[in-house]
Amino acid sequence: MSDYLVKALAFDGNVRAYAVNTTEMIKEAQRRQQTLPTASAALGRAMTASTMMASMLKGEKNKLTVKIEGGGPIGAIIVDSNSKGGTRGYVSNPEVHFDLNEKGKLDVARAVGKDGFLSVVKDLGLRENFTGQVPLISGELGEDFTYYFVSSEQIPSAVAVGVLVNPDNSILASGGFIIQIMPGAADEMITFIEKRLENIDPVSKLIEKGLTPEELLYNALGQENVKILDKSDVQFSCSCSKERIADAIISIGEEEIQNMIDEDGQAEANCHFCNESYHFTKENLIHLKDEAIKGKR
């Protein structure tokens, strides 16, 4: 099944809800970065949450960047996601893995740590970007994104994200949902939702069983209460290219490019997100130096 996301309203508009299957997206991220299971789970949870957050953005060119730094051995987690469903992400240390925690789950909190922050930068096409930052409260990431919505955006929310990893390190299932309570919602309704969420299976297990994003929301909120509004594809998507790297080299100026020519006679650039490598020969660099000189005129 291809990855996709749904948006919904529930309880006569008193609840906004989002759900997504990101299994293929996280498979691609794992394949490109060769993350070990615990690192895969941390990256997958962050990319899944970020994909749903980006779907909340209004404009077609709007995008956001999520950065998680908890002081754990995994280092920083960086995710870029846009409103069209394209997401890319990486972890500083992809080879982090631990034994399962006391709950029998991948120990994401140990890998991420909680001595740090979750930061969100939204590019809404305005003069200045919107930036929100909250301290990490658990390192499990679902709880941390929940705290971000409540603290930074003042939206009572429940964020569930999960990743299951196969014995060969490939991704078995990945996805999540976000449920947000709108102002004026009745206490009885909130209590009903809280009890439902307390008793459902982990979201990654539900996806492994074959539940669709729609069915994730039905499971969480009751099918009779949910109205699906929209469905859209999501995928791993990186915006890097040799042309972009070439523009970056031109921007450093003729002197720096000449140093590259003199010292190495070539250049190699690697994208953190997709792990693609771009090679520039001496002739390429000479051409880029000429372009840098033209740009000064």
Backbone as CSV, one residue per row, in Angstrom:
resi,resn,N_x,N_y,N_z,CA_x,CA_y,CA_z,C_x,C_y,C_z
1,MET,0.847,-1.201,0.000,0.000,0.000,0.000,0.879,1.246,0.000
2,SER,0.598,2.179,-0.902,1.380,3.406,-0.955,1.048,4.296,0.238
3,ASP,2.010,5.117,0.604,1.820,6.018,1.742,0.823,7.122,1.396
4,TYR,-0.032,7.444,2.345,-0.898,8.602,2.170,-1.374,9.115,3.514
5,LEU,-1.903,10.331,3.473,-2.353,11.043,4.668,-3.807,11.442,4.500
6,VAL,-4.560,11.397,5.591,-5.934,11.894,5.555,-6.114,13.002,6.591
7,LYS,-6.983,13.952,6.245,-7.412,14.995,7.166,-8.893,14.772,7.459
8,ALA,-9.291,15.042,8.687,-10.677,14.773,9.059,-11.154,15.752,10.124
9,LEU,-12.450,15.858,10.234,-13.105,16.497,11.370,-13.882,15.426,12.118
10,ALA,-14.088,15.657,13.412,-14.854,14.701,14.206,-15.700,15.446,15.221
11,PHE,-16.746,14.777,15.679,-17.633,15.345,16.695,-18.132,16.736,16.281
12,ASP,-18.701,16.785,15.068,-19.318,18.020,14.556,-18.349,19.203,14.526
13,GLY,-17.111,18.919,14.161,-16.127,19.986,14.003,-15.391,20.378,15.266
14,ASN,-15.665,19.708,16.358,-14.973,20.017,17.612,-13.584,19.390,17.695
15,VAL,-13.270,18.528,16.746,-11.970,17.854,16.719,-11.421,17.896,15.296
16,ARG,-10.138,18.262,15.181,-9.406,18.103,13.924,-8.526,16.870,14.060
17,ALA,-8.403,16.099,12.977,-7.620,14.876,13.073,-6.852,14.622,11.778
18,TYR,-5.666,14.051,11.955,-4.782,13.725,10.835,-4.234,12.321,11.085
19,ALA,-4.098,11.536,10.033,-3.489,10.218,10.166,-2.717,9.911,8.893
20,VAL,-1.643,9.133,9.037,-0.766,8.900,7.893,-0.087,7.538,8.011
21,ASN,0.090,6.898,6.868,0.967,5.732,6.753,2.249,6.211,6.085
22,THR,3.383,6.043,6.769,4.674,6.501,6.230,5.641,5.339,6.030
23,THR,5.131,4.127,5.885,6.002,2.950,5.822,7.005,3.040,4.681
24,GLU,6.548,3.366,3.478,7.457,3.443,2.325,8.428,4.607,2.468
25,MET,7.953,5.719,3.017,8.817,6.882,3.238,9.983,6.529,4.158
26,ILE,9.685,5.863,5.268,10.737,5.546,6.228,11.613,4.406,5.718
27,LYS,11.040,3.502,4.926,11.863,2.488,4.259,12.944,3.155,3.418
28,GLU,12.541,4.185,2.666,13.489,4.882,1.797,14.543,5.620,2.611
29,ALA,14.123,6.258,3.699,15.093,6.955,4.556,16.077,5.960,5.156
30,GLN,15.587,4.806,5.624,16.466,3.794,6.202,17.426,3.238,5.152
31,ARG,16.921,2.995,3.963,17.763,2.457,2.894,18.891,3.414,2.536
32,ARG,18.560,4.683,2.463,19.572,5.667,2.076,20.602,5.907,3.176
33,GLN,20.177,5.873,4.425,21.086,6.216,5.518,21.599,5.010,6.288
34,GLN,21.047,3.825,5.985,21.466,2.599,6.659,21.389,2.735,8.181
35,THR,20.302,3.316,8.667,20.101,3.454,10.100,19.864,2.095,10.742
36,LEU,20.384,1.929,11.954,20.085,0.751,12.760,18.719,0.930,13.428
37,PRO,18.115,-0.144,13.976,16.708,-0.089,14.396,16.317,1.069,15.307
38,THR,17.085,1.336,16.372,16.674,2.414,17.276,16.741,3.767,16.581
39,ALA,17.787,3.975,15.797,17.885,5.224,15.031,16.761,5.320,14.007
40,SER,16.400,4.197,13.383,15.298,4.191,12.417,13.993,4.598,13.081
41,ALA,13.759,4.071,14.299,12.517,4.391,15.007,12.449,5.871,15.354
42,ALA,13.564,6.421,15.817,13.589,7.844,16.172,13.376,8.713,14.942
43,LEU,14.095,8.422,13.872,13.952,9.201,12.640,12.545,9.046,12.071
44,GLY,12.029,7.811,12.064,10.702,7.574,11.517,9.612,8.297,12.282
45,ARG,9.702,8.297,13.614,8.708,9.017,14.409,8.758,10.508,14.106
46,ALA,9.969,11.065,14.024,10.111,12.495,13.763,9.597,12.852,12.369
47,MET,9.914,12.036,11.362,9.459,12.315,9.998,7.948,12.175,9.879
48,THR,7.381,11.201,10.575,5.929,11.000,10.528,5.195,12.190,11.141
49,ALA,5.628,12.620,12.316,4.994,13.770,12.960,5.150,15.027,12.107
50,SER,6.343,15.226,11.548,6.598,16.417,10.735,5.746,16.421,9.475
51,THR,5.531,15.258,8.877,4.692,15.157,7.679,3.266,15.605,7.985
52,MET,2.742,15.162,9.127,1.389,15.586,9.506,1.346,17.071,9.834
53,MET,2.369,17.588,10.500,2.415,19.021,10.820,2.441,19.856,9.543
54,ALA,3.228,19.424,8.558,3.320,20.184,7.306,1.997,20.185,6.555
55,SER,1.202,19.127,6.720,-0.096,19.074,6.042,-1.068,20.110,6.600
56,MET,-0.757,20.667,7.765,-1.599,21.701,8.370,-1.322,23.080,7.766
57,LEU,-0.212,23.212,7.018,0.140,24.497,6.424,-0.775,24.791,5.248
58,LYS,-1.112,26.043,5.068,-2.125,26.415,4.070,-1.564,26.537,2.657
59,GLY,-0.469,27.280,2.491,0.025,27.579,1.150,0.736,26.409,0.503
60,GLU,0.699,26.347,-0.831,1.296,25.241,-1.570,2.816,25.193,-1.431
61,LYS,3.450,26.348,-1.229,4.910,26.391,-1.129,5.392,26.447,0.327
62,ASN,4.474,26.359,1.259,4.866,26.429,2.662,5.575,25.155,3.097
63,LYS,6.486,25.306,4.023,7.268,24.153,4.492,7.736,24.415,5.915
64,LEU,8.249,23.372,6.536,8.764,23.525,7.893,9.984,22.640,8.093
65,THR,10.761,23.018,9.095,11.927,22.236,9.505,11.811,21.938,10.989
66,VAL,11.947,20.683,11.335,11.930,20.252,12.729,13.337,19.816,13.113
67,LYS,13.801,20.302,14.250,15.114,19.918,14.764,14.954,19.423,16.195
68,ILE,15.477,18.238,16.465,15.387,17.640,17.797,16.802,17.361,18.279
69,GLU,17.169,17.963,19.376,18.474,17.745,19.987,18.269,17.473,21.476
70,GLY,18.401,16.212,21.872,18.137,15.839,23.252,19.364,15.470,24.048
71,GLY,20.542,15.587,23.451,21.766,15.247,24.166,22.089,13.772,24.180
72,GLY,21.277,12.935,23.497,21.521,11.504,23.449,22.508,11.126,22.366
73,PRO,22.902,9.848,22.310,23.944,9.410,21.361,23.552,9.512,19.893
74,ILE,22.252,9.624,19.621,21.829,9.740,18.222,22.192,11.104,17.640
75,GLY,22.458,12.089,18.509,22.751,13.436,18.045,21.486,14.147,17.587
76,ALA,21.641,15.037,16.639,20.499,15.814,16.153,19.673,15.015,15.152
77,ILE,18.362,15.240,15.187,17.448,14.753,14.153,16.937,15.986,13.416
78,ILE,17.097,16.013,12.107,16.643,17.134,11.290,15.649,16.626,10.255
79,VAL,14.486,17.274,10.175,13.467,16.885,9.202,12.955,18.119,8.475
80,ASP,12.897,18.044,7.158,12.245,19.050,6.321,10.984,18.440,5.738
81,SER,9.877,19.162,5.794,8.631,18.662,5.230,7.855,19.810,4.610
82,ASN,7.163,19.529,3.495,6.403,20.586,2.840,4.924,20.229,2.774
83,SER,4.115,21.212,2.427,2.662,21.047,2.445,2.157,20.134,1.335
84,LYS,3.024,19.758,0.401,2.630,18.853,-0.680,2.897,17.387,-0.358
85,GLY,3.382,17.107,0.862,3.586,15.717,1.262,4.995,15.195,1.104
86,GLY,5.923,16.057,0.725,7.317,15.645,0.587,8.079,15.845,1.888
87,THR,8.777,14.822,2.336,9.519,14.891,3.593,10.882,14.235,3.422
88,ARG,11.881,14.826,4.048,13.204,14.227,4.110,13.738,14.429,5.526
89,GLY,14.652,13.561,5.963,15.183,13.701,7.310,16.448,12.895,7.481
90,TYR,17.213,13.245,8.511,18.414,12.464,8.821,18.740,12.580,10.300
91,VAL,19.532,11.629,10.788,20.055,11.680,12.153,21.567,11.801,12.074
92,SER,22.154,12.470,13.070,23.603,12.670,13.053,24.354,11.347,13.144
93,ASN,23.842,10.417,13.972,24.520,9.140,14.187,23.568,7.986,13.859
94,PRO,23.557,7.524,12.616,22.586,6.500,12.198,22.853,5.113,12.765
95,GLU,24.030,4.883,13.344,24.375,3.535,13.812,24.071,3.323,15.292
96,VAL,23.171,4.114,15.846,22.794,3.960,17.262,21.721,2.882,17.392
97,HIS,21.969,1.931,18.307,20.979,0.891,18.587,21.177,0.357,19.997
98,PHE,20.062,0.088,20.683,20.088,-0.469,22.032,19.152,-1.668,22.118
99,ASP,19.296,-2.416,23.206,18.329,-3.473,23.496,16.964,-2.840,23.738
100,LEU,15.909,-3.645,23.630,14.563,-3.152,23.868,14.426,-2.649,25.308
101,ASN,13.561,-1.650,25.502,13.346,-1.119,26.848,12.444,-2.046,27.660
102,GLU,12.099,-1.618,28.883,11.308,-2.480,29.773,9.910,-2.776,29.231
103,LYS,9.444,-1.977,28.275,8.134,-2.225,27.661,8.234,-3.093,26.414
104,GLY,9.437,-3.546,26.118,9.630,-4.370,24.934,9.673,-3.600,23.641
105,LYS,9.917,-2.298,23.730,9.946,-1.449,22.541,11.358,-0.914,22.298
106,LEU,11.594,-0.450,21.079,12.880,0.175,20.759,13.081,1.388,21.664
107,ASP,14.278,1.514,22.231,14.528,2.514,23.274,14.876,3.876,22.662
108,VAL,13.870,4.486,22.053,14.070,5.776,21.391,14.469,6.861,22.387
109,ALA,13.853,6.847,23.573,14.161,7.882,24.570,15.639,7.866,24.947
110,ARG,16.212,6.686,25.082,17.644,6.576,25.414,18.510,7.108,24.283
111,ALA,18.099,6.839,23.042,18.866,7.309,21.887,18.792,8.820,21.731
112,VAL,17.586,9.373,21.911,17.372,10.808,21.699,17.845,11.629,22.893
113,GLY,17.565,11.139,24.115,17.818,11.934,25.310,16.687,12.932,25.524
114,LYS,16.699,13.578,26.661,15.689,14.624,26.900,16.288,15.880,27.519
115,ASP,17.593,16.024,27.346,18.280,17.225,27.824,18.474,18.170,26.644
116,GLY,17.355,18.713,26.171,17.457,19.570,25.006,16.093,20.045,24.553
117,PHE,15.967,20.303,23.247,14.785,20.983,22.740,14.265,20.358,21.447
118,LEU,12.977,20.575,21.216,12.332,20.327,19.929,12.003,21.693,19.340
119,SER,12.530,21.972,18.163,12.328,23.279,17.521,11.620,23.096,16.185
120,VAL,10.710,24.002,15.888,9.974,23.987,14.618,10.103,25.361,13.969
121,VAL,10.581,25.377,12.749,10.660,26.615,11.967,9.742,26.473,10.763
122,LYS,8.743,27.362,10.674,7.786,27.320,9.567,8.089,28.440,8.585
123,ASP,8.274,28.058,7.320,8.453,29.023,6.238,7.097,29.183,5.546
124,LEU,6.428,30.280,5.853,5.080,30.525,5.331,5.081,31.537,4.197
125,GLY,6.270,31.795,3.632,6.364,32.735,2.528,6.302,34.184,2.960
126,LEU,6.453,34.442,4.247,6.426,35.799,4.769,7.849,36.315,4.932
127,ARG,7.960,37.552,5.363,9.294,38.150,5.514,10.109,37.413,6.574
128,GLU,9.434,37.003,7.639,10.120,36.286,8.704,9.444,34.937,8.932
129,ASN,10.252,33.938,9.267,9.724,32.613,9.558,9.149,32.565,10.976
130,PHE,8.197,31.673,11.177,7.671,31.418,12.519,8.542,30.353,13.177
131,THR,8.974,30.610,14.409,9.808,29.648,15.129,9.197,29.336,16.481
132,GLY,9.075,28.057,16.791,8.607,27.614,18.094,9.582,26.602,18.671
133,GLN,9.762,26.643,19.972,10.715,25.725,20.610,10.204,25.334,21.985
134,VAL,10.315,24.042,22.294,9.928,23.560,23.624,10.992,22.597,24.124
135,PRO,11.143,22.485,25.428,12.057,21.476,25.964,11.498,20.078,25.741
136,LEU,12.381,19.126,25.527,11.945,17.739,25.425,11.502,17.249,26.798
137,ILE,10.401,16.511,26.833,9.902,16.038,28.125,10.085,14.534,28.317
138,SER,10.292,13.793,27.209,10.481,12.345,27.379,11.513,11.750,26.429
139,GLY,11.712,12.357,25.268,12.587,11.770,24.266,11.923,10.680,23.453
140,GLU,10.678,10.327,23.795,9.944,9.314,23.025,9.349,9.903,21.748
141,LEU,9.314,11.213,21.690,8.918,12.034,20.542,7.414,12.207,20.387
142,GLY,6.608,11.188,20.522,5.165,11.394,20.466,4.720,12.354,21.551
143,GLU,5.165,12.100,22.777,4.848,12.992,23.897,5.446,14.372,23.704
144,ASP,6.622,14.428,23.077,7.295,15.718,22.881,6.569,16.577,21.848
145,PHE,6.084,15.957,20.775,5.286,16.707,19.801,3.953,17.133,20.411
146,THR,3.377,16.276,21.239,2.151,16.644,21.947,2.391,17.889,22.790
147,TYR,3.493,17.905,23.507,3.822,19.056,24.362,4.072,20.303,23.519
148,TYR,4.679,20.127,22.341,4.905,21.273,21.453,3.588,21.934,21.078
149,PHE,2.608,21.150,20.657,1.323,21.728,20.256,0.644,22.455,21.413
150,VAL,0.677,21.841,22.582,0.021,22.437,23.747,0.735,23.702,24.193
151,SER,2.065,23.657,24.228,2.837,24.765,24.792,3.099,25.884,23.796
152,SER,3.498,25.518,22.577,3.904,26.530,21.604,2.747,27.055,20.768
153,GLU,1.770,26.195,20.465,0.658,26.611,19.612,-0.675,26.655,20.354
154,GLN,-0.650,26.320,21.638,-1.850,26.381,22.498,-3.022,25.580,21.919
155,ILE,-2.715,24.399,21.389,-3.743,23.503,20.853,-3.664,22.183,21.612
156,PRO,-4.649,21.870,22.444,-4.654,20.566,23.120,-4.647,19.450,22.072
157,SER,-3.646,18.582,22.131,-3.447,17.594,21.071,-2.993,16.262,21.652
158,ALA,-3.182,15.222,20.876,-2.616,13.909,21.164,-1.875,13.460,19.909
159,VAL,-0.582,13.189,20.042,0.246,12.764,18.916,0.710,11.334,19.163
160,ALA,0.392,10.443,18.239,0.847,9.055,18.311,1.638,8.742,17.051
161,VAL,2.884,8.316,17.227,3.730,7.955,16.092,4.485,6.674,16.458
162,GLY,4.703,5.818,15.472,5.385,4.568,15.763,6.018,3.952,14.544
163,VAL,7.072,3.161,14.797,7.805,2.487,13.733,8.131,1.066,14.202
164,LEU,7.867,0.079,13.353,8.300,-1.297,13.606,9.411,-1.639,12.620
165,VAL,10.453,-2.306,13.121,11.633,-2.615,12.309,11.798,-4.128,12.205
166,ASN,12.079,-4.617,11.004,12.320,-6.039,10.773,13.680,-6.473,11.310
167,PRO,13.873,-7.791,11.494,15.186,-8.280,11.968,16.350,-7.909,11.051
168,ASP,16.083,-7.694,9.752,17.168,-7.321,8.835,17.374,-5.813,8.771
169,ASN,16.768,-5.067,9.725,16.882,-3.602,9.845,15.971,-2.826,8.893
170,SER,15.277,-3.496,7.999,14.339,-2.790,7.128,13.069,-2.431,7.911
171,ILE,12.257,-1.563,7.339,11.073,-1.043,8.032,9.854,-1.929,7.737
172,LEU,9.181,-2.356,8.790,7.984,-3.178,8.666,6.724,-2.321,8.599
173,ALA,6.619,-1.318,9.461,5.424,-0.466,9.495,5.776,0.869,10.138
174,SER,5.146,1.927,9.642,5.392,3.253,10.211,4.190,4.146,9.929
175,GLY,3.836,4.964,10.912,2.739,5.902,10.712,2.348,6.577,12.008
176,GLY,1.205,7.271,11.973,0.779,7.957,13.186,-0.503,8.739,12.981
177,PHE,-0.930,9.380,14.061,-2.078,10.270,13.967,-1.913,11.427,14.944
178,ILE,-2.601,12.520,14.632,-2.675,13.685,15.516,-4.145,14.022,15.691
179,ILE,-4.578,14.163,16.917,-5.947,14.555,17.245,-5.887,15.864,18.020
180,GLN,-6.628,16.869,17.557,-6.587,18.197,18.167,-7.984,18.640,18.583
181,ILE,-8.072,19.135,19.796,-9.349,19.580,20.349,-9.528,21.069,20.084
182,MET,-10.666,21.425,19.513,-10.955,22.820,19.203,-11.560,23.533,20.423
183,PRO,-11.427,24.872,20.463,-11.997,25.628,21.591,-13.503,25.385,21.732
184,GLY,-13.954,25.282,22.957,-15.373,25.104,23.223,-15.847,23.670,23.254
185,ALA,-14.924,22.707,23.065,-15.318,21.305,23.085,-15.812,20.912,24.473
186,ALA,-16.824,20.069,24.521,-17.426,19.660,25.788,-16.503,18.725,26.557
187,ASP,-16.533,18.825,27.875,-15.699,17.976,28.726,-16.022,16.500,28.524
188,GLU,-17.293,16.183,28.308,-17.684,14.786,28.127,-17.035,14.192,26.882
189,MET,-16.972,14.990,25.829,-16.346,14.524,24.598,-14.852,14.287,24.809
190,ILE,-14.197,15.212,25.502,-12.761,15.078,25.762,-12.494,13.825,26.586
191,THR,-13.297,13.583,27.588,-13.140,12.380,28.413,-13.318,11.115,27.583
192,PHE,-14.306,11.128,26.681,-14.551,9.991,25.799,-13.312,9.694,24.950
193,ILE,-12.722,10.750,24.365,-11.538,10.572,23.505,-10.357,10.056,24.325
194,GLU,-10.159,10.629,25.497,-9.044,10.198,26.346,-9.135,8.708,26.666
195,LYS,-10.351,8.231,26.978,-10.526,6.811,27.292,-10.273,5.941,26.065
196,ARG,-10.704,6.397,24.893,-10.448,5.647,23.659,-8.940,5.519,23.410
197,LEU,-8.225,6.621,23.594,-6.792,6.613,23.318,-6.025,5.762,24.320
198,GLU,-6.521,5.686,25.532,-5.862,4.866,26.558,-5.934,3.379,26.229
199,ASN,-6.923,2.983,25.460,-7.201,1.557,25.276,-6.883,1.020,23.885
200,ILE,-6.388,1.869,22.977,-6.090,1.351,21.643,-4.660,0.813,21.596
201,ASP,-4.401,-0.063,20.616,-3.066,-0.628,20.423,-2.100,0.445,19.922
202,PRO,-0.784,0.216,20.081,0.188,1.145,19.502,-0.052,1.331,18.008
203,VAL,0.145,2.548,17.548,-0.198,2.870,16.162,0.587,2.030,15.161
204,SER,1.859,1.725,15.459,2.652,0.916,14.527,2.076,-0.497,14.410
205,LYS,1.540,-1.030,15.509,0.917,-2.360,15.479,-0.355,-2.337,14.625
206,LEU,-1.115,-1.253,14.731,-2.333,-1.136,13.927,-2.004,-1.098,12.442
207,ILE,-0.933,-0.391,12.087,-0.525,-0.329,10.680,-0.020,-1.687,10.217
208,GLU,0.728,-2.373,11.082,1.193,-3.718,10.739,0.011,-4.645,10.455
209,LYS,-1.086,-4.463,11.184,-2.293,-5.276,10.978,-3.021,-4.914,9.681
210,GLY,-2.603,-3.812,9.039,-3.210,-3.439,7.767,-4.208,-2.310,7.837
211,LEU,-4.323,-1.651,8.992,-5.274,-0.540,9.088,-4.818,0.624,8.224
212,THR,-5.753,1.228,7.531,-5.486,2.409,6.718,-5.470,3.649,7.610
213,PRO,-4.997,4.794,7.103,-5.089,6.018,7.893,-6.514,6.349,8.338
214,GLU,-7.487,6.127,7.442,-8.881,6.352,7.834,-9.251,5.474,9.025
215,GLU,-8.863,4.216,8.956,-9.200,3.268,10.020,-8.472,3.575,11.320
216,LEU,-7.294,4.183,11.234,-6.617,4.630,12.457,-7.494,5.629,13.208
217,LEU,-8.087,6.562,12.463,-8.945,7.565,13.103,-10.250,6.946,13.590
218,TYR,-10.809,6.025,12.816,-12.018,5.341,13.280,-11.733,4.602,14.588
219,ASN,-10.541,3.989,14.649,-10.158,3.236,15.834,-9.992,4.146,17.040
220,ALA,-9.458,5.346,16.797,-9.189,6.274,17.888,-10.429,7.032,18.345
221,LEU,-11.317,7.343,17.401,-12.423,8.254,17.712,-13.811,7.652,17.550
222,GLY,-13.895,6.492,16.914,-15.207,5.917,16.609,-15.627,6.330,15.208
223,GLN,-15.871,5.361,14.327,-16.147,5.670,12.923,-17.338,6.602,12.755
224,GLU,-18.346,6.440,13.586,-19.558,7.257,13.465,-19.309,8.728,13.778
225,ASN,-18.169,9.021,14.404,-17.858,10.395,14.808,-16.939,11.129,13.829
226,VAL,-16.420,10.407,12.821,-15.356,10.943,11.966,-15.872,11.241,10.563
227,LYS,-15.496,12.415,10.049,-15.792,12.776,8.664,-14.470,13.062,7.952
228,ILE,-14.096,12.205,6.996,-12.856,12.381,6.251,-13.026,13.515,5.243
229,LEU,-12.091,14.473,5.259,-12.170,15.644,4.392,-11.277,15.546,3.162
230,ASP,-10.102,14.939,3.338,-9.103,15.008,2.263,-8.150,13.832,2.384
231,LYS,-7.602,13.428,1.258,-6.630,12.340,1.201,-5.521,12.756,0.235
232,SER,-4.254,12.598,0.625,-3.149,13.027,-0.236,-1.943,12.115,-0.046
233,ASP,-1.176,11.952,-1.124,0.017,11.110,-1.077,1.130,11.807,-0.293
234,VAL,1.959,11.010,0.349,3.170,11.515,0.999,4.332,10.628,0.562
235,GLN,5.542,11.178,0.577,6.689,10.416,0.113,7.988,11.032,0.603
236,PHE,9.050,10.192,0.613,10.391,10.719,0.849,10.763,11.566,-0.361
237,SER,11.185,12.790,-0.123,11.497,13.693,-1.228,12.632,14.613,-0.833
238,CYS,13.711,14.600,-1.615,14.859,15.475,-1.339,15.015,16.482,-2.469
239,SER,15.296,17.711,-2.099,15.376,18.796,-3.078,16.794,19.039,-3.584
240,CYS,17.741,18.192,-3.163,19.121,18.430,-3.595,19.292,18.071,-5.078
241,SER,20.303,18.639,-5.707,20.645,18.325,-7.092,22.061,18.839,-7.339
242,LYS,22.678,18.377,-8.421,24.025,18.843,-8.748,24.010,20.337,-9.051
243,GLU,22.901,20.803,-9.649,22.803,22.233,-9.967,22.787,23.079,-8.687
244,ARG,22.055,22.611,-7.674,22.004,23.357,-6.408,23.373,23.375,-5.726
245,ILE,24.054,22.232,-5.750,25.395,22.169,-5.154,26.340,23.094,-5.914
246,ALA,26.214,23.115,-7.249,27.061,23.991,-8.062,26.820,25.453,-7.709
247,ASP,25.553,25.822,-7.517,25.238,27.200,-7.121,25.864,27.534,-5.767
248,ALA,25.858,26.553,-4.860,26.454,26.773,-3.540,27.961,26.977,-3.654
249,ILE,28.599,26.211,-4.546,30.042,26.378,-4.749,30.344,27.750,-5.342
250,ILE,29.542,28.164,-6.309,29.732,29.495,-6.906,29.624,30.576,-5.836
251,SER,28.711,30.384,-4.908,28.469,31.419,-3.893,29.637,31.619,-2.932
252,ILE,30.545,30.636,-2.828,31.671,30.800,-1.891,32.776,31.680,-2.480
253,GLY,32.711,31.945,-3.807,33.627,32.901,-4.412,34.824,32.277,-5.094
254,GLU,35.410,33.051,-5.993,36.485,32.539,-6.852,37.716,32.108,-6.062
255,GLU,38.045,32.817,-4.973,39.257,32.485,-4.209,39.144,31.103,-3.567
256,GLU,37.998,30.837,-2.962,37.796,29.527,-2.326,37.765,28.418,-3.371
257,ILE,37.144,28.695,-4.506,37.094,27.679,-5.567,38.502,27.395,-6.087
258,GLN,39.315,28.434,-6.229,40.699,28.237,-6.678,41.476,27.394,-5.676
259,ASN,41.213,27.599,-4.388,41.870,26.773,-3.366,41.491,25.300,-3.543
260,MET,40.224,25.041,-3.858,39.777,23.663,-4.098,40.506,23.073,-5.302
261,ILE,40.693,23.880,-6.341,41.384,23.423,-7.546,42.839,23.112,-7.232
262,ASP,43.485,24.012,-6.486,44.911,23.860,-6.183,45.176,22.709,-5.223
263,GLU,44.320,22.547,-4.224,44.587,21.563,-3.172,44.159,20.148,-3.546
264,ASP,42.985,20.002,-4.160,42.465,18.659,-4.443,42.257,18.379,-5.929
265,GLY,42.088,19.441,-6.701,41.839,19.239,-8.128,40.465,18.671,-8.426
266,GLN,39.610,18.625,-7.407,38.260,18.118,-7.583,37.470,18.469,-6.318
267,ALA,36.184,18.124,-6.322,35.360,18.341,-5.123,34.283,17.269,-5.060
268,GLU,33.930,16.899,-3.849,32.885,15.906,-3.617,31.933,16.478,-2.574
269,ALA,30.654,16.444,-2.873,29.643,16.931,-1.924,28.636,15.816,-1.666
270,ASN,28.230,15.678,-0.411,27.284,14.643,-0.032,26.086,15.275,0.670
271,CYS,24.889,14.865,0.276,23.673,15.370,0.902,23.371,14.568,2.158
272,HIS,23.224,15.256,3.306,22.914,14.578,4.563,21.590,13.836,4.487
273,PHE,20.629,14.386,3.779,19.277,13.845,3.784,19.131,12.573,2.957
274,CYS,19.605,12.611,1.709,19.389,11.467,0.823,20.651,10.652,0.570
275,ASN,21.777,11.140,1.058,23.063,10.443,0.947,23.577,10.363,-0.486
276,GLU,23.018,11.168,-1.381,23.556,11.237,-2.738,24.876,12.003,-2.722
277,SER,25.809,11.536,-3.557,27.098,12.220,-3.680,27.199,12.880,-5.047
278,TYR,27.807,14.055,-5.069,27.972,14.811,-6.317,29.452,15.122,-6.511
279,HIS,29.974,14.689,-7.664,31.404,14.845,-7.947,31.617,15.979,-8.948
280,PHE,32.619,16.809,-8.651,32.989,17.910,-9.549,34.462,17.750,-9.928
281,THR,34.717,17.630,-11.228,36.083,17.507,-11.722,36.787,18.870,-11.698
282,LYS,38.069,18.843,-11.982,38.839,20.097,-12.062,38.216,21.018,-13.116
283,GLU,37.819,20.441,-14.236,37.213,21.241,-15.306,35.890,21.856,-14.828
284,ASN,35.113,21.080,-14.087,33.866,21.605,-13.519,34.152,22.802,-12.628
285,LEU,35.162,22.673,-11.768,35.482,23.739,-10.816,35.979,24.997,-11.526
286,ILE,36.754,24.806,-12.587,37.227,25.967,-13.354,36.027,26.711,-13.940
287,HIS,35.064,25.953,-14.458,33.851,26.563,-15.013,33.080,27.306,-13.921
288,LEU,32.980,26.709,-12.735,32.251,27.353,-11.647,32.979,28.604,-11.167
289,LYS,34.297,28.566,-11.194,35.065,29.766,-10.828,34.796,30.893,-11.811
290,ASP,34.736,30.560,-13.103,34.412,31.568,-14.121,33.028,32.168,-13.867
291,GLU,32.070,31.309,-13.467,30.721,31.796,-13.161,30.745,32.731,-11.957
292,ALA,31.584,32.407,-10.956,31.693,33.262,-9.776,32.261,34.618,-10.140
293,ILE,33.218,34.624,-11.051,33.821,35.889,-11.498,32.788,36.722,-12.257
294,LYS,32.013,36.060,-13.133,30.972,36.777,-13.878,29.951,37.410,-12.919
295,GLY,29.644,36.691,-11.845,28.654,37.188,-10.913,29.070,38.436,-10.180
296,LYS,30.370,38.709,-10.156,30.868,39.908,-9.469,30.800,41.143,-10.355
297,ARG,30.618,40.928,-11.632,30.639,42.058,-12.563,29.335,42.847,-12.529
